[in-house]
Amino acid sequence: MHTVGASHVAFSVSDFDRTLGWYQEVFGAEVVLDEPGEHRRAAVLGLPGTDLLIRIAQFNERAETEFDPTHTGLDHFAFAIESRHELDRWAEYLDGLGIEHSG
């Protein structure tokens, strides 16, 4: 399983450990940079076989503004793949892990 597009993406998350575990289980992600901080927990993850980096961060406090990078979430992020056949393989893989997806 692999991706062929994108460079990096950053997510603000509500549960650092759960998010880290999910990326490790689903993609075999490895922590390539631990980012200790006083007001957050953060790390940059690398996906094996790709140049894609994913940064996850959990902040101790959230801002109350309409938009702020410390808010939890991201609308969506799409990984590029090579073919419809590969898309079907990903759908089966995610189904096997019990992970919801849009097909």
URJO-V101455 format. One line per field, one symbol per residue. ss: DSSP state (2 for helix, 1 for strand, 0 for the rest). psi: psi as a letter, one per 40 degrees, with the letter a starting at -180 (. if undefined). burial: 1 if it has 9 or more other C-alpha atoms within 8 Angstrom, else 0. A space follows every 50 residues. Layout:
ss: ???
psi: ???
burial: ???
This chain:
ss: 00000001111100022222222222200111111100011111110000 00111111100000000000001000000000022222222222222000 000
psi: hiieiidiihhhiegdddddddddddefiihehhgiideihiihiihhei ehhhhihhidiiieidhheeihiidihhhiididddddddddddddefhi ie.
burial: 00110000001110010011001101011110000000011111111001 01111111100000000001110000000010000110011001100000 000
